[in-house]
């Protein structure tokens, strides 16, 4: 079920949101929803540069592989993300 969220923004931020929403032929609320979804999706996953850094770090890759092996064997503690 959809929820209603109220936010307070400065006039210039509102005008910027409204301009972008109009350019994208979206309502203001749909524009903000879309923008937030895009932001959270991008910030949840590694981009190409971050992924390249991870793959090129041999020590990190080794530790990740060991962590996967340990997890499969039920070793270690797992801390839930907040």
mmCIF file of the N, C-alpha and C atoms, coordinates in Angstrom:
data_MODEL
# 
_entry.id   MODEL 
# 
loop_
_atom_site.group_PDB 
_atom_site.id 
_atom_site.type_symbol 
_atom_site.label_atom_id 
_atom_site.label_alt_id 
_atom_site.label_comp_id 
_atom_site.label_asym_id 
_atom_site.label_entity_id 
_atom_site.label_seq_id 
_atom_site.pdbx_PDB_ins_code 
_atom_site.Cartn_x 
_atom_site.Cartn_y 
_atom_site.Cartn_z 
_atom_site.occupancy 
_atom_site.B_iso_or_equiv 
_atom_site.pdbx_formal_charge 
_atom_site.auth_seq_id 
_atom_site.auth_comp_id 
_atom_site.auth_asym_id 
_atom_site.auth_atom_id 
_atom_site.pdbx_PDB_model_num 
ATOM 1   N N  . UNK A 1 1  ? 0.842  -1.186  0.000   1.00 0.00 ? 1  UNK A N  1 
ATOM 2   C CA . UNK A 1 1  ? 0.000  0.000   0.000   1.00 0.00 ? 1  UNK A CA 1 
ATOM 3   C C  . UNK A 1 1  ? 0.887  1.249   0.000   1.00 0.00 ? 1  UNK A C  1 
ATOM 4   N N  . UNK A 1 2  ? 0.542  2.195   -0.817  1.00 0.00 ? 2  UNK A N  1 
ATOM 5   C CA . UNK A 1 2  ? 1.322  3.430   -0.918  1.00 0.00 ? 2  UNK A CA 1 
ATOM 6   C C  . UNK A 1 2  ? 1.241  4.219   0.385   1.00 0.00 ? 2  UNK A C  1 
ATOM 7   N N  . UNK A 1 3  ? 2.326  4.863   0.734   1.00 0.00 ? 3  UNK A N  1 
ATOM 8   C CA . UNK A 1 3  ? 2.411  5.697   1.934   1.00 0.00 ? 3  UNK A CA 1 
ATOM 9   C C  . UNK A 1 3  ? 2.611  7.151   1.519   1.00 0.00 ? 3  UNK A C  1 
ATOM 10  N N  . UNK A 1 4  ? 2.160  8.056   2.354   1.00 0.00 ? 4  UNK A N  1 
ATOM 11  C CA . UNK A 1 4  ? 2.351  9.474   2.124   1.00 0.00 ? 4  UNK A CA 1 
ATOM 12  C C  . UNK A 1 4  ? 3.498  9.954   2.985   1.00 0.00 ? 4  UNK A C  1 
ATOM 13  N N  . UNK A 1 5  ? 4.419  10.696  2.383   1.00 0.00 ? 5  UNK A N  1 
ATOM 14  C CA . UNK A 1 5  ? 5.574  11.239  3.089   1.00 0.00 ? 5  UNK A CA 1 
ATOM 15  C C  . UNK A 1 5  ? 5.589  12.738  2.863   1.00 0.00 ? 5  UNK A C  1 
ATOM 16  N N  . UNK A 1 6  ? 5.773  13.499  3.919   1.00 0.00 ? 6  UNK A N  1 
ATOM 17  C CA . UNK A 1 6  ? 5.849  14.948  3.809   1.00 0.00 ? 6  UNK A CA 1 
ATOM 18  C C  . UNK A 1 6  ? 7.298  15.366  4.020   1.00 0.00 ? 6  UNK A C  1 
ATOM 19  N N  . UNK A 1 7  ? 7.815  16.190  3.115   1.00 0.00 ? 7  UNK A N  1 
ATOM 20  C CA . UNK A 1 7  ? 9.179  16.707  3.269   1.00 0.00 ? 7  UNK A CA 1 
ATOM 21  C C  . UNK A 1 7  ? 9.141  18.225  3.175   1.00 0.00 ? 7  UNK A C  1 
ATOM 22  N N  . UNK A 1 8  ? 10.117 18.834  3.814   1.00 0.00 ? 8  UNK A N  1 
ATOM 23  C CA . UNK A 1 8  ? 10.240 20.288  3.749   1.00 0.00 ? 8  UNK A CA 1 
ATOM 24  C C  . UNK A 1 8  ? 11.534 20.595  3.014   1.00 0.00 ? 8  UNK A C  1 
ATOM 25  N N  . UNK A 1 9  ? 11.444 21.386  1.952   1.00 0.00 ? 9  UNK A N  1 
ATOM 26  C CA . UNK A 1 9  ? 12.629 21.763  1.178   1.00 0.00 ? 9  UNK A CA 1 
ATOM 27  C C  . UNK A 1 9  ? 12.637 23.273  0.984   1.00 0.00 ? 9  UNK A C  1 
ATOM 28  N N  . UNK A 1 10 ? 13.821 23.801  0.763   1.00 0.00 ? 10 UNK A N  1 
ATOM 29  C CA . UNK A 1 10 ? 13.965 25.226  0.488   1.00 0.00 ? 10 UNK A CA 1 
ATOM 30  C C  . UNK A 1 10 ? 13.306 25.542  -0.863  1.00 0.00 ? 10 UNK A C  1 
ATOM 31  N N  . UNK A 1 11 ? 12.944 26.795  -1.056  1.00 0.00 ? 11 UNK A N  1 
ATOM 32  C CA . UNK A 1 11 ? 12.267 27.210  -2.283  1.00 0.00 ? 11 UNK A CA 1 
ATOM 33  C C  . UNK A 1 11 ? 13.066 26.855  -3.532  1.00 0.00 ? 11 UNK A C  1 
ATOM 34  N N  . UNK A 1 12 ? 14.387 27.075  -3.505  1.00 0.00 ? 12 UNK A N  1 
ATOM 35  C CA . UNK A 1 12 ? 15.191 26.812  -4.697  1.00 0.00 ? 12 UNK A CA 1 
ATOM 36  C C  . UNK A 1 12 ? 15.240 25.311  -5.010  1.00 0.00 ? 12 UNK A C  1 
ATOM 37  N N  . UNK A 1 13 ? 15.240 24.480  -3.983  1.00 0.00 ? 13 UNK A N  1 
ATOM 38  C CA . UNK A 1 13 ? 15.228 23.029  -4.192  1.00 0.00 ? 13 UNK A CA 1 
ATOM 39  C C  . UNK A 1 13 ? 13.881 22.609  -4.784  1.00 0.00 ? 13 UNK A C  1 
ATOM 40  N N  . UNK A 1 14 ? 12.812 23.172  -4.263  1.00 0.00 ? 14 UNK A N  1 
ATOM 41  C CA . UNK A 1 14 ? 11.478 22.879  -4.793  1.00 0.00 ? 14 UNK A CA 1 
ATOM 42  C C  . UNK A 1 14 ? 11.388 23.256  -6.271  1.00 0.00 ? 14 UNK A C  1 
ATOM 43  N N  . UNK A 1 15 ? 11.862 24.444  -6.594  1.00 0.00 ? 15 UNK A N  1 
ATOM 44  C CA . UNK A 1 15 ? 11.813 24.902  -7.991  1.00 0.00 ? 15 UNK A CA 1 
ATOM 45  C C  . UNK A 1 15 ? 12.638 23.983  -8.892  1.00 0.00 ? 15 UNK A C  1 
ATOM 46  N N  . UNK A 1 16 ? 13.776 23.534  -8.392  1.00 0.00 ? 16 UNK A N  1 
ATOM 47  C CA . UNK A 1 16 ? 14.615 22.614  -9.169  1.00 0.00 ? 16 UNK A CA 1 
ATOM 48  C C  . UNK A 1 16 ? 13.896 21.291  -9.387  1.00 0.00 ? 16 UNK A C  1 
ATOM 49  N N  . UNK A 1 17 ? 13.303 20.741  -8.332  1.00 0.00 ? 17 UNK A N  1 
ATOM 50  C CA . UNK A 1 17 ? 12.524 19.505  -8.453  1.00 0.00 ? 17 UNK A CA 1 
ATOM 51  C C  . UNK A 1 17 ? 11.380 19.680  -9.451  1.00 0.00 ? 17 UNK A C  1 
ATOM 52  N N  . UNK A 1 18 ? 10.656 20.773  -9.314  1.00 0.00 ? 18 UNK A N  1 
ATOM 53  C CA . UNK A 1 18 ? 9.500  21.014  -10.178 1.00 0.00 ? 18 UNK A CA 1 
ATOM 54  C C  . UNK A 1 18 ? 9.922  21.140  -11.645 1.00 0.00 ? 18 UNK A C  1 
ATOM 55  N N  . UNK A 1 19 ? 11.035 21.823  -11.894 1.00 0.00 ? 19 UNK A N  1 
ATOM 56  C CA . UNK A 1 19 ? 11.532 21.982  -13.259 1.00 0.00 ? 19 UNK A CA 1 
ATOM 57  C C  . UNK A 1 19 ? 11.905 20.627  -13.862 1.00 0.00 ? 19 UNK A C  1 
ATOM 58  N N  . UNK A 1 20 ? 12.634 19.817  -13.088 1.00 0.00 ? 20 UNK A N  1 
ATOM 59  C CA . UNK A 1 20 ? 13.019 18.487  -13.577 1.00 0.00 ? 20 UNK A CA 1 
ATOM 60  C C  . UNK A 1 20 ? 11.799 17.599  -13.797 1.00 0.00 ? 20 UNK A C  1 
ATOM 61  N N  . UNK A 1 21 ? 10.839 17.671  -12.888 1.00 0.00 ? 21 UNK A N  1 
ATOM 62  C CA . UNK A 1 21 ? 9.627  16.865  -13.033 1.00 0.00 ? 21 UNK A CA 1 
ATOM 63  C C  . UNK A 1 21 ? 8.896  17.239  -14.321 1.00 0.00 ? 21 UNK A C  1 
ATOM 64  N N  . UNK A 1 22 ? 8.789  18.515  -14.579 1.00 0.00 ? 22 UNK A N  1 
ATOM 65  C CA . UNK A 1 22 ? 8.114  18.969  -15.801 1.00 0.00 ? 22 UNK A CA 1 
ATOM 66  C C  . UNK A 1 22 ? 8.874  18.513  -17.049 1.00 0.00 ? 22 UNK A C  1 
ATOM 67  N N  . UNK A 1 23 ? 10.215 18.618  -17.012 1.00 0.00 ? 23 UNK A N  1 
ATOM 68  C CA . UNK A 1 23 ? 11.025 18.181  -18.155 1.00 0.00 ? 23 UNK A CA 1 
ATOM 69  C C  . UNK A 1 23 ? 10.846 16.690  -18.431 1.00 0.00 ? 23 UNK A C  1 
ATOM 70  N N  . UNK A 1 24 ? 10.651 15.900  -17.368 1.00 0.00 ? 24 UNK A N  1 
ATOM 71  C CA . UNK A 1 24 ? 10.486 14.453  -17.515 1.00 0.00 ? 24 UNK A CA 1 
ATOM 72  C C  . UNK A 1 24 ? 9.016  14.043  -17.645 1.00 0.00 ? 24 UNK A C  1 
ATOM 73  N N  . UNK A 1 25 ? 8.135  15.028  -17.715 1.00 0.00 ? 25 UNK A N  1 
ATOM 74  C CA . UNK A 1 25 ? 6.697  14.761  -17.844 1.00 0.00 ? 25 UNK A CA 1 
ATOM 75  C C  . UNK A 1 25 ? 6.194  13.854  -16.717 1.00 0.00 ? 25 UNK A C  1 
ATOM 76  N N  . UNK A 1 26 ? 6.652  14.151  -15.485 1.00 0.00 ? 26 UNK A N  1 
ATOM 77  C CA . UNK A 1 26 ? 6.228  13.402  -14.300 1.00 0.00 ? 26 UNK A CA 1 
ATOM 78  C C  . UNK A 1 26 ? 5.601  14.372  -13.314 1.00 0.00 ? 26 UNK A C  1 
ATOM 79  N N  . UNK A 1 27 ? 4.756  13.834  -12.452 1.00 0.00 ? 27 UNK A N  1 
ATOM 80  C CA . UNK A 1 27 ? 4.280  14.667  -11.351 1.00 0.00 ? 27 UNK A CA 1 
ATOM 81  C C  . UNK A 1 27 ? 5.462  14.884  -10.409 1.00 0.00 ? 27 UNK A C  1 
ATOM 82  N N  . UNK A 1 28 ? 5.363  15.877  -9.566  1.00 0.00 ? 28 UNK A N  1 
ATOM 83  C CA . UNK A 1 28 ? 6.439  16.165  -8.627  1.00 0.00 ? 28 UNK A CA 1 
ATOM 84  C C  . UNK A 1 28 ? 6.703  14.959  -7.721  1.00 0.00 ? 28 UNK A C  1 
ATOM 85  N N  . UNK A 1 29 ? 5.646  14.339  -7.204  1.00 0.00 ? 29 UNK A N  1 
ATOM 86  C CA . UNK A 1 29 ? 5.844  13.206  -6.309  1.00 0.00 ? 29 UNK A CA 1 
ATOM 87  C C  . UNK A 1 29 ? 6.461  12.018  -7.040  1.00 0.00 ? 29 UNK A C  1 
ATOM 88  N N  . UNK A 1 30 ? 6.053  11.773  -8.290  1.00 0.00 ? 30 UNK A N  1 
ATOM 89  C CA . UNK A 1 30 ? 6.641  10.672  -9.059  1.00 0.00 ? 30 UNK A CA 1 
ATOM 90  C C  . UNK A 1 30 ? 8.100  10.967  -9.405  1.00 0.00 ? 30 UNK A C  1 
ATOM 91  N N  . UNK A 1 31 ? 8.421  12.236  -9.676  1.00 0.00 ? 31 UNK A N  1 
ATOM 92  C CA . UNK A 1 31 ? 9.810  12.588  -9.939  1.00 0.00 ? 31 UNK A CA 1 
ATOM 93  C C  . UNK A 1 31 ? 10.671 12.317  -8.709  1.00 0.00 ? 31 UNK A C  1 
ATOM 94  N N  . UNK A 1 32 ? 10.208 12.762  -7.540  1.00 0.00 ? 32 UNK A N  1 
ATOM 95  C CA . UNK A 1 32 ? 10.976 12.555  -6.305  1.00 0.00 ? 32 UNK A CA 1 
ATOM 96  C C  . UNK A 1 32 ? 11.111 11.062  -6.015  1.00 0.00 ? 32 UNK A C  1 
ATOM 97  N N  . UNK A 1 33 ? 10.028 10.300  -6.176  1.00 0.00 ? 33 UNK A N  1 
ATOM 98  C CA . UNK A 1 33 ? 10.083 8.849   -5.959  1.00 0.00 ? 33 UNK A CA 1 
ATOM 99  C C  . UNK A 1 33 ? 11.114 8.217   -6.897  1.00 0.00 ? 33 UNK A C  1 
ATOM 100 N N  . UNK A 1 34 ? 11.076 8.572   -8.163  1.00 0.00 ? 34 UNK A N  1 
ATOM 101 C CA . UNK A 1 34 ? 12.013 8.022   -9.148  1.00 0.00 ? 34 UNK A CA 1 
ATOM 102 C C  . UNK A 1 34 ? 13.452 8.389   -8.788  1.00 0.00 ? 34 UNK A C  1 
ATOM 103 N N  . UNK A 1 35 ? 13.677 9.628   -8.410  1.00 0.00 ? 35 UNK A N  1 
ATOM 104 C CA . UNK A 1 35 ? 15.025 10.088  -8.060  1.00 0.00 ? 35 UNK A CA 1 
ATOM 105 C C  . UNK A 1 35 ? 15.572 9.331   -6.849  1.00 0.00 ? 35 UNK A C  1 
ATOM 106 N N  . UNK A 1 36 ? 14.730 9.116   -5.851  1.00 0.00 ? 36 UNK A N  1 
ATOM 107 C CA . UNK A 1 36 ? 15.156 8.390   -4.652  1.00 0.00 ? 36 UNK A CA 1 
ATOM 108 C C  . UNK A 1 36 ? 15.459 6.935   -4.995  1.00 0.00 ? 36 UNK A C  1 
ATOM 109 N N  . UNK A 1 37 ? 14.633 6.309   -5.818  1.00 0.00 ? 37 UNK A N  1 
ATOM 110 C CA . UNK A 1 37 ? 14.877 4.921   -6.227  1.00 0.00 ? 37 UNK A CA 1 
ATOM 111 C C  . UNK A 1 37 ? 16.204 4.837   -6.978  1.00 0.00 ? 37 UNK A C  1 
ATOM 112 N N  . UNK A 1 38 ? 16.457 5.756   -7.893  1.00 0.00 ? 38 UNK A N  1 
ATOM 113 C CA . UNK A 1 38 ? 17.731 5.764   -8.622  1.00 0.00 ? 38 UNK A CA 1 
ATOM 114 C C  . UNK A 1 38 ? 18.902 5.915   -7.665  1.00 0.00 ? 38 UNK A C  1 
ATOM 115 N N  . UNK A 1 39 ? 18.789 6.834   -6.728  1.00 0.00 ? 39 UNK A N  1 
ATOM 116 C CA . UNK A 1 39 ? 19.879 7.076   -5.770  1.00 0.00 ? 39 UNK A CA 1 
ATOM 117 C C  . UNK A 1 39 ? 20.154 5.837   -4.929  1.00 0.00 ? 39 UNK A C  1 
ATOM 118 N N  . UNK A 1 40 ? 19.099 5.243   -4.375  1.00 0.00 ? 40 UNK A N  1 
ATOM 119 C CA . UNK A 1 40 ? 19.310 4.089   -3.496  1.00 0.00 ? 40 UNK A CA 1 
ATOM 120 C C  . UNK A 1 40 ? 19.832 2.891   -4.272  1.00 0.00 ? 40 UNK A C  1 
ATOM 121 N N  . UNK A 1 41 ? 19.408 2.733   -5.509  1.00 0.00 ? 41 UNK A N  1 
ATOM 122 C CA . UNK A 1 41 ? 19.922 1.631   -6.336  1.00 0.00 ? 41 UNK A CA 1 
ATOM 123 C C  . UNK A 1 41 ? 21.404 1.830   -6.615  1.00 0.00 ? 41 UNK A C  1 
ATOM 124 N N  . UNK A 1 42 ? 21.788 3.039   -7.016  1.00 0.00 ? 42 UNK A N  1 
ATOM 125 C CA . UNK A 1 42 ? 23.200 3.307   -7.313  1.00 0.00 ? 42 UNK A CA 1 
ATOM 126 C C  . UNK A 1 42 ? 24.073 3.185   -6.082  1.00 0.00 ? 42 UNK A C  1 
ATOM 127 N N  . UNK A 1 43 ? 23.579 3.610   -4.932  1.00 0.00 ? 43 UNK A N  1 
ATOM 128 C CA . UNK A 1 43 ? 24.410 3.574   -3.728  1.00 0.00 ? 43 UNK A CA 1 
ATOM 129 C C  . UNK A 1 43 ? 24.460 2.187   -3.096  1.00 0.00 ? 43 UNK A C  1 
ATOM 130 N N  . UNK A 1 44 ? 23.591 1.280   -3.530  1.00 0.00 ? 44 UNK A N  1 
ATOM 131 C CA . UNK A 1 44 ? 23.569 -0.068  -2.977  1.00 0.00 ? 44 UNK A CA 1 
ATOM 132 C C  . UNK A 1 44 ? 24.520 -1.020  -3.680  1.00 0.00 ? 44 UNK A C  1 
ATOM 133 N N  . UNK A 1 45 ? 24.960 -0.677  -4.864  1.00 0.00 ? 45 UNK A N  1 
ATOM 134 C CA . UNK A 1 45 ? 25.794 -1.562  -5.668  1.00 0.00 ? 45 UNK A CA 1 
ATOM 135 C C  . UNK A 1 45 ? 27.091 -0.860  -6.046  1.00 0.00 ? 45 UNK A C  1 
ATOM 136 N N  . UNK A 1 46 ? 28.141 -1.646  -6.247  1.00 0.00 ? 46 UNK A N  1 
ATOM 137 C CA . UNK A 1 46 ? 29.415 -1.088  -6.664  1.00 0.00 ? 46 UNK A CA 1 
ATOM 138 C C  . UNK A 1 46 ? 29.327 -0.670  -8.131  1.00 0.00 ? 46 UNK A C  1 
ATOM 139 N N  . UNK A 1 47 ? 29.850 0.517   -8.436  1.00 0.00 ? 47 UNK A N  1 
ATOM 140 C CA . UNK A 1 47 ? 29.901 0.923   -9.837  1.00 0.00 ? 47 UNK A CA 1 
ATOM 141 C C  . UNK A 1 47 ? 31.111 0.254   -10.495 1.00 0.00 ? 47 UNK A C  1 
ATOM 142 N N  . UNK A 1 48 ? 31.299 0.474   -11.780 1.00 0.00 ? 48 UNK A N  1 
ATOM 143 C CA . UNK A 1 48 ? 32.369 -0.196  -12.525 1.00 0.00 ? 48 UNK A CA 1 
ATOM 144 C C  . UNK A 1 48 ? 33.745 0.074   -11.932 1.00 0.00 ? 48 UNK A C  1 
ATOM 145 N N  . UNK A 1 49 ? 33.999 1.310   -11.546 1.00 0.00 ? 49 UNK A N  1 
ATOM 146 C CA . UNK A 1 49 ? 35.310 1.667   -10.983 1.00 0.00 ? 49 UNK A CA 1 
ATOM 147 C C  . UNK A 1 49 ? 35.535 0.962   -9.640  1.00 0.00 ? 49 UNK A C  1 
ATOM 148 N N  . UNK A 1 50 ? 34.528 0.977   -8.778  1.00 0.00 ? 50 UNK A N  1 
ATOM 149 C CA . UNK A 1 50 ? 34.657 0.282   -7.490  1.00 0.00 ? 50 UNK A CA 1 
ATOM 150 C C  . UNK A 1 50 ? 34.869 -1.214  -7.689  1.00 0.00 ? 50 UNK A C  1 
ATOM 151 N N  . UNK A 1 51 ? 34.122 -1.801  -8.615  1.00 0.00 ? 51 UNK A N  1 
ATOM 152 C CA . UNK A 1 51 ? 34.251 -3.231  -8.882  1.00 0.00 ? 51 UNK A CA 1 
ATOM 153 C C  . UNK A 1 51 ? 35.653 -3.557  -9.409  1.00 0.00 ? 51 UNK A C  1 
ATOM 154 N N  . UNK A 1 52 ? 36.182 -2.715  -10.261 1.00 0.00 ? 52 UNK A N  1 
ATOM 155 C CA . UNK A 1 52 ? 37.528 -2.914  -10.788 1.00 0.00 ? 52 UNK A CA 1 
ATOM 156 C C  . UNK A 1 52 ? 38.557 -2.882  -9.652  1.00 0.00 ? 52 UNK A C  1 
ATOM 157 N N  . UNK A 1 53 ? 38.399 -1.931  -8.720  1.00 0.00 ? 53 UNK A N  1 
ATOM 158 C CA . UNK A 1 53 ? 39.306 -1.842  -7.571  1.00 0.00 ? 53 UNK A CA 1 
ATOM 159 C C  . UNK A 1 53 ? 39.227 -3.102  -6.718  1.00 0.00 ? 53 UNK A C  1 
ATOM 160 N N  . UNK A 1 54 ? 38.025 -3.615  -6.513  1.00 0.00 ? 54 UNK A N  1 
ATOM 161 C CA . UNK A 1 54 ? 37.855 -4.830  -5.720  1.00 0.00 ? 54 UNK A CA 1 
ATOM 162 C C  . UNK A 1 54 ? 38.540 -6.007  -6.395  1.00 0.00 ? 54 UNK A C  1 
ATOM 163 N N  . UNK A 1 55 ? 38.280 -6.201  -7.670  1.00 0.00 ? 55 UNK A N  1 
ATOM 164 C CA . UNK A 1 55 ? 38.815 -7.349  -8.406  1.00 0.00 ? 55 UNK A CA 1 
ATOM 165 C C  . UNK A 1 55 ? 40.343 -7.296  -8.481  1.00 0.00 ? 55 UNK A C  1 
ATOM 166 N N  . UNK A 1 56 ? 40.898 -6.091  -8.573  1.00 0.00 ? 56 UNK A N  1 
ATOM 167 C CA . UNK A 1 56 ? 42.347 -5.951  -8.688  1.00 0.00 ? 56 UNK A CA 1 
ATOM 168 C C  . UNK A 1 56 ? 43.072 -6.074  -7.355  1.00 0.00 ? 56 UNK A C  1 
ATOM 169 N N  . UNK A 1 57 ? 42.349 -6.056  -6.246  1.00 0.00 ? 57 UNK A N  1 
ATOM 170 C CA . UNK A 1 57 ? 42.960 -6.180  -4.915  1.00 0.00 ? 57 UNK A CA 1 
ATOM 171 C C  . UNK A 1 57 ? 43.042 -7.667  -4.553  1.00 0.00 ? 57 UNK A C  1 
ATOM 172 N N  . UNK A 1 58 ? 44.185 -8.275  -4.836  1.00 0.00 ? 58 UNK A N  1 
ATOM 173 C CA . UNK A 1 58 ? 44.347 -9.715  -4.649  1.00 0.00 ? 58 UNK A CA 1 
ATOM 174 C C  . UNK A 1 58 ? 44.107 -10.150 -3.201  1.00 0.00 ? 58 UNK A C  1 
ATOM 175 N N  . UNK A 1 59 ? 44.594 -9.363  -2.261  1.00 0.00 ? 59 UNK A N  1 
ATOM 176 C CA . UNK A 1 59 ? 44.394 -9.698  -0.849  1.00 0.00 ? 59 UNK A CA 1 
ATOM 177 C C  . UNK A 1 59 ? 42.920 -9.703  -0.477  1.00 0.00 ? 59 UNK A C  1 
ATOM 178 N N  . UNK A 1 60 ? 42.185 -8.710  -0.959  1.00 0.00 ? 60 UNK A N  1 
ATOM 179 C CA . UNK A 1 60 ? 40.754 -8.633  -0.679  1.00 0.00 ? 60 UNK A CA 1 
ATOM 180 C C  . UNK A 1 60 ? 40.019 -9.808  -1.309  1.00 0.00 ? 60 UNK A C  1 
ATOM 181 N N  . UNK A 1 61 ? 40.352 -10.115 -2.563  1.00 0.00 ? 61 UNK A N  1 
ATOM 182 C CA . UNK A 1 61 ? 39.701 -11.236 -3.247  1.00 0.00 ? 61 UNK A CA 1 
ATOM 183 C C  . UNK A 1 61 ? 39.966 -12.537 -2.492  1.00 0.00 ? 61 UNK A C  1 
ATOM 184 N N  . UNK A 1 62 ? 41.191 -12.723 -2.031  1.00 0.00 ? 62 UNK A N  1 
ATOM 185 C CA . UNK A 1 62 ? 41.541 -13.921 -1.258  1.00 0.00 ? 62 UNK A CA 1 
ATOM 186 C C  . UNK A 1 62 ? 40.697 -14.004 0.023   1.00 0.00 ? 62 UNK A C  1 
ATOM 187 N N  . UNK A 1 63 ? 40.572 -12.875 0.734   1.00 0.00 ? 63 UNK A N  1 
ATOM 188 C CA . UNK A 1 63 ? 39.784 -12.863 1.978   1.00 0.00 ? 63 UNK A CA 1 
ATOM 189 C C  . UNK A 1 63 ? 38.301 -13.108 1.702   1.00 0.00 ? 63 UNK A C  1 
ATOM 190 N N  . UNK A 1 64 ? 37.790 -12.567 0.601   1.00 0.00 ? 64 UNK A N  1 
ATOM 191 C CA . UNK A 1 64 ? 36.383 -12.799 0.242   1.00 0.00 ? 64 UNK A CA 1 
ATOM 192 C C  . UNK A 1 64 ? 36.155 -14.278 -0.037  1.00 0.00 ? 64 UNK A C  1 
ATOM 193 N N  . UNK A 1 65 ? 37.065 -14.885 -0.810  1.00 0.00 ? 65 UNK A N  1 
ATOM 194 C CA . UNK A 1 65 ? 36.935 -16.315 -1.112  1.00 0.00 ? 65 UNK A CA 1 
ATOM 195 C C  . UNK A 1 65 ? 36.978 -17.144 0.158   1.00 0.00 ? 65 UNK A C  1 
ATOM 196 N N  . UNK A 1 66 ? 37.870 -16.787 1.080   1.00 0.00 ? 66 UNK A N  1 
ATOM 197 C CA . UNK A 1 66 ? 37.948 -17.517 2.340   1.00 0.00 ? 66 UNK A CA 1 
ATOM 198 C C  . UNK A 1 66 ? 36.661 -17.319 3.150   1.00 0.00 ? 66 UNK A C  1 
ATOM 199 N N  . UNK A 1 67 ? 36.127 -16.123 3.126   1.00 0.00 ? 67 UNK A N  1 
ATOM 200 C CA . UNK A 1 67 ? 34.876 -15.854 3.826   1.00 0.00 ? 67 UNK A CA 1 
ATOM 201 C C  . UNK A 1 67 ? 33.721 -16.667 3.273   1.00 0.00 ? 67 UNK A C  1 
ATOM 202 N N  . UNK A 1 68 ? 33.682 -16.825 1.961   1.00 0.00 ? 68 UNK A N  1 
ATOM 203 C CA . UNK A 1 68 ? 32.634 -17.630 1.335   1.00 0.00 ? 68 UNK A CA 1 
ATOM 204 C C  . UNK A 1 68 ? 32.772 -19.090 1.775   1.00 0.00 ? 68 UNK A C  1 
ATOM 205 N N  . UNK A 1 69 ? 34.010 -19.587 1.774   1.00 0.00 ? 69 UNK A N  1 
ATOM 206 C CA . UNK A 1 69 ? 34.241 -20.973 2.223   1.00 0.00 ? 69 UNK A CA 1 
ATOM 207 C C  . UNK A 1 69 ? 33.794 -21.143 3.671   1.00 0.00 ? 69 UNK A C  1 
ATOM 208 N N  . UNK A 1 70 ? 34.175 -20.206 4.525   1.00 0.00 ? 70 UNK A N  1 
ATOM 209 C CA . UNK A 1 70 ? 33.785 -20.273 5.938   1.00 0.00 ? 70 UNK A CA 1 
ATOM 210 C C  . UNK A 1 70 ? 32.271 -20.232 6.089   1.00 0.00 ? 70 UNK A C  1 
ATOM 211 N N  . UNK A 1 71 ? 31.624 -19.373 5.330   1.00 0.00 ? 71 UNK A N  1 
ATOM 212 C CA . UNK A 1 71 ? 30.164 -19.249 5.420   1.00 0.00 ? 71 UNK A CA 1 
ATOM 213 C C  . UNK A 1 71 ? 29.493 -20.552 5.015   1.00 0.00 ? 71 UNK A C  1 
ATOM 214 N N  . UNK A 1 72 ? 29.999 -21.182 3.971   1.00 0.00 ? 72 UNK A N  1 
ATOM 215 C CA . UNK A 1 72 ? 29.413 -22.454 3.522   1.00 0.00 ? 72 UNK A CA 1 
ATOM 216 C C  . UNK A 1 72 ? 29.559 -23.548 4.569   1.00 0.00 ? 72 UNK A C  1 
ATOM 217 N N  . UNK A 1 73 ? 30.618 -23.454 5.365   1.00 0.00 ? 73 UNK A N  1 
ATOM 218 C CA . UNK A 1 73 ? 30.851 -24.446 6.415   1.00 0.00 ? 73 UNK A CA 1 
ATOM 219 C C  . UNK A 1 73 ? 30.194 -24.046 7.732   1.00 0.00 ? 73 UNK A C  1 
ATOM 220 N N  . UNK A 1 74 ? 29.514 -22.900 7.731   1.00 0.00 ? 74 UNK A N  1 
ATOM 221 C CA . UNK A 1 74 ? 28.807 -22.448 8.938   1.00 0.00 ? 74 UNK A CA 1 
ATOM 222 C C  . UNK A 1 74 ? 29.729 -21.848 9.986   1.00 0.00 ? 74 UNK A C  1 
ATOM 223 N N  . UNK A 1 75 ? 30.936 -21.477 9.594   1.00 0.00 ? 75 UNK A N  1 
ATOM 224 C CA . UNK A 1 75 ? 31.886 -20.871 10.537  1.00 0.00 ? 75 UNK A CA 1 
ATOM 225 C C  . UNK A 1 75 ? 31.700 -19.368 10.599  1.00 0.00 ? 75 UNK A C  1 
ATOM 226 N N  . UNK A 1 76 ? 31.972 -18.809 11.739  1.00 0.00 ? 76 UNK A N  1 
ATOM 227 C CA . UNK A 1 76 ? 31.949 -17.363 11.908  1.00 0.00 ? 76 UNK A CA 1 
ATOM 228 C C  . UNK A 1 76 ? 30.600 -16.843 12.376  1.00 0.00 ? 76 UNK A C  1 
ATOM 229 N N  . UNK A 1 77 ? 30.578 -15.542 12.609  1.00 0.00 ? 77 UNK A N  1 
ATOM 230 C CA . UNK A 1 77 ? 29.349 -14.874 13.025  1.00 0.00 ? 77 UNK A CA 1 
ATOM 231 C C  . UNK A 1 77 ? 28.874 -14.010 11.884  1.00 0.00 ? 77 UNK A C  1 
ATOM 232 N N  . UNK A 1 78 ? 27.598 -13.952 11.718  1.00 0.00 ? 78 UNK A N  1 
ATOM 233 C CA . UNK A 1 78 ? 27.023 -13.116 10.677  1.00 0.00 ? 78 UNK A CA 1 
ATOM 234 C C  . UNK A 1 78 ? 26.274 -11.969 11.338  1.00 0.00 ? 78 UNK A C  1 
ATOM 235 N N  . UNK A 1 79 ? 26.642 -10.768 10.974  1.00 0.00 ? 79 UNK A N  1 
ATOM 236 C CA . UNK A 1 79 ? 26.049 -9.571  11.561  1.00 0.00 ? 79 UNK A CA 1 
ATOM 237 C C  . UNK A 1 79 ? 25.070 -8.992  10.554  1.00 0.00 ? 79 UNK A C  1 
ATOM 238 N N  . UNK A 1 80 ? 23.798 -8.872  10.925  1.00 0.00 ? 80 UNK A N  1 
ATOM 239 C CA . UNK A 1 80 ? 22.822 -8.329  9.973   1.00 0.00 ? 80 UNK A CA 1 
ATOM 240 C C  . UNK A 1 80 ? 23.100 -6.858  9.687   1.00 0.00 ? 80 UNK A C  1 
ATOM 241 N N  . UNK A 1 81 ? 22.805 -6.452  8.451   1.00 0.00 ? 81 UNK A N  1 
ATOM 242 C CA . UNK A 1 81 ? 22.943 -5.047  8.092   1.00 0.00 ? 81 UNK A CA 1 
ATOM 243 C C  . UNK A 1 81 ? 21.812 -4.267  8.706   1.00 0.00 ? 81 UNK A C  1 
ATOM 244 N N  . UNK A 1 82 ? 22.112 -3.050  9.088   1.00 0.00 ? 82 UNK A N  1 
ATOM 245 C CA . UNK A 1 82 ? 21.094 -2.187  9.678   1.00 0.00 ? 82 UNK A CA 1 
ATOM 246 C C  . UNK A 1 82 ? 20.413 -1.397  8.605   1.00 0.00 ? 82 UNK A C  1 
# 
